[in-house]
């Protein structure tokens, strides 16, 4: 394939994944609305891909899977999605963020619109850039340490089967709807 077709193909795939994520979010919203309305709205089946928005549950589920040898039934898609995203990122470097991740698509859109608006790339001071980038790695290390090394296996299993985790996706939806 010619190099001049790769960039438009990448952007098309990015936006297709973003549209798919919005579709999953809408389907999940309609699923939750059906139950909250007491059945007054039409039933829409729960979209399993919504579990991709639960990376902490996915990390807990992966640890439980490694300890027990079975994938639990609470959020099974979170295991598959997290392992896939990590594997793609490790083997294909930035391909996940530049081809698949909807946040990457929105970030690239904001960067391009900012360039059109300001006629140059606006960059924060280096100290601020490093500090802001450090937040995501700090959070990653915190969750890896807390879940992989500090949390006993019984606590992992207990949390996975808790009522809180069973409705974690609904609670996340509520968070974003009530910002």
N, C-alpha and C positions, 0 to 999 in steps of 0.2 A: 504494500500500500504506500502510495506517495505521502511524503511528509506533510504536504499542504492539506491533506484530508484528515490527518490525525487530530488536529486542534478542533475543527468543527465537529468531528465525531465525538471527541472527549466532552465538549460542551453539551452536545445533544444527549449523551449518556448521563451527564450530571443532572441536567434538567429533567430527564425522564425519571431518574431516581427521586428527585425532589418532588415531582408530580405524584409518583407512587407513594412516597411518604405522606404527602398531604391526603391522598386517597385513603391510606390506612388510618390516618388520624380522623378523617371524616367518618369512616366506617365505625371506628371505635367510639366516637362521640355519639353516633346514632344508636349504637349498641347500649351504651350507658344511659342515654336518654330514654330508651324503651323501658328499662327497668325502673328508672326514677319516676317515670310517668305512670307506673302501675300497669303497664301494658297498653296505655292509650295511644301510643305511637307505634308504627309498624316495627316488627322485629327485624333486626339486622344481625347476622351472625358476627361473633367477635373475630376480629382480624388478628391472627396469631403473630403476624409480623410486628405488631405494636410492641412486643416484648424487646425489640431492638432498642427501644427508648429507655430500657431498664438496665444499664450497664453494671450497676452495683449488684442487683439481683443476679445478673448473668455471672459476675465474678463469684458470688456465693454459690450459685448453682454449679459452676465449673469445679470449685473446690469440693463440693458435696459429691459430684460425679467422680472425681479422682479418688475420693475416700471410699465411696460405696460401690463404685463400678456401674451404677445405673443413673440415668438421668431422671430427676424427679418430675412428677406430673404437674407441678404448680406453674412453672414458667419454662417449659422445655425449649421453646424457640430461642430464649435468651442465651442458652448454652451454645446452640448452633451459630447464632448470629455473632456472639462475642468471639468464639473460637475462629470463625471465618474471617472476621475483621482483623483480628490479631495476626492470623496466619498470612493473610494477603499483605498486611502492612510489613511483616517481617521479611517475606520472600520477594515482594514487589515494591518495596520501599514506600514511596509516597502515593502509590497508585490508588489506595483506598480514598484518601482525602481529595485527590485531584480528579478521580473518575466517578466515585460512587457517593461519597459523603454529601448529604444535602447542606450541611453547614459550610463545606468547602465551596459549593456552588454559590451560596448567598454571600460568603466572604469575597469571592472573586467578583461577584456583581458589584458589591459595595466598593471594592478597590477600583474597578473600571469606572464606575459612576463618579467616584471621588477624583479620579484623574481627569475626567471630562469637566467636572465642576471647577477644579482648582488649576488645571493645566499642568500639574506636576503631582508626584507622589508626596503626600504629606506624611512625614515620619515623626513619631514621638521621640523625645530625647532617649538616648541609649539606656540610661538608668531606668527609665520608665518602661521601655520595651523589655528589658531583662526582667524587671520585677513582674510585669504582667505575664510574660511567658512562664516565669517561675511558679505562678499560682497553679497552672494546670499540672505541672510536674509535681508540685507539692501535694496537691490533692490526690494524684495518682499514687504517689508513694505512701500517703496516709492510708488510703483504702487497701493497697496491696499489703502493707504492714499489718493493718488492723484485721483484715480478713484472712490472709494466708498464714501469718505467724502468731498473732495474738488470740484469735478466736478459736476456742476449743471445738472439736468436731460436733459435740452434742449441741453447742450453741448455734453452729451453722445449720444443722438439721432442724433444730427448734425454730430458728428464725424463718427458714424456708417454708415450714408448715404452719407458721403463725397466720392469724387472720390479717395482720398488717401486711404481710408480704403477698397474701392472696389478692388483696385489692390495691397493691402498690401502683399498678397502672392507672387505676381510677383516681387515686390520690394525686398522681402526677398530672393527670388531665385537669383535675380541680385546681391544682396550683397554677397551671398555665391559663386557665379560664378566668381566674380571679386575681391576676397580677395587678 
